[in-house]
Amino acid sequence: MHEIEASAPQAITLPAWGWLAATLALALFWAVMMEAGAVSAALGQTGPFLHELFHDARHLVGVPCH
C-alpha cells in the first residue's frame, strides 16, 4: 500500500494592493447601501449630488431605503 504523507497547511497571503482593493470595495459598498447623508453632507456642494446618486443606486439594485 502507498502511504500518503500529511503536509502542514499553507498560509494564504494577500498582497498590500489586495487589502487596499478590498477596503475600497467595502467602503464603496457601505457608501451606496448605507450612507444616509452624513458623509455626503460633509462634502459641501457635491454632497446632494452624491446622496441622490447613491440613493438611486440603492433603488437600482433593489435595496429598500424608504
N, C-alpha and C positions, 0 to 999 in steps of 0.2 A: 504494500500500500504506500501511497505517497503522502507524506506529511506536509501540511500547509503551515507555513511559518506566520505567526501573528506579527504584524508591524505596528509601531506606535502611530496614532493618528497624526496627520499633518495639520499644522495650524494654517488657517486661511488668513491671508493678509490682504489688505486693501490699500492701494497707494493713496497718497495725500489728495490727489485730484479726484479720486473716487469719493472720499469723505466730503470734499467740497461740493461735488456734484449732488451727492445725496442730501447734504444740508440745504443747498439752494432749492432742490426739488421739494423738500419738505416745507421750506419757507413759502414757496410759491403755492403749494397745496393749501397751507394754512391761510394765506392771503386771499385766495379765491374762495375757499369754502367757509372760513370762519370770521374773517375780518368784517367788523360791523361799523366801521367809520373812525375808530380811534387812530389807526395808523394813517389812513388817507387824510384825515383832518389835520394831522401834524405836517402834511406835505405842502400846505399852502394852497395856491390856486389850482394845482393839478390834482388836489385831493378829491374834489367832487367827481372829476372825470374818472379817476381810478376806482372810486367807490361804485360808480354806475357800471363801469366795465366789469368789475368783479361781481357785482350783483347780477348782471346779465349772464355772466359765465356760469353762475350757480344755476340759473334757470336753464341754461343750455345743457348742462349735464344732469339736470333733474333733481337738484338738491333743493328741498323746500326751505325758503328763507323768510316767508311771511304768510 
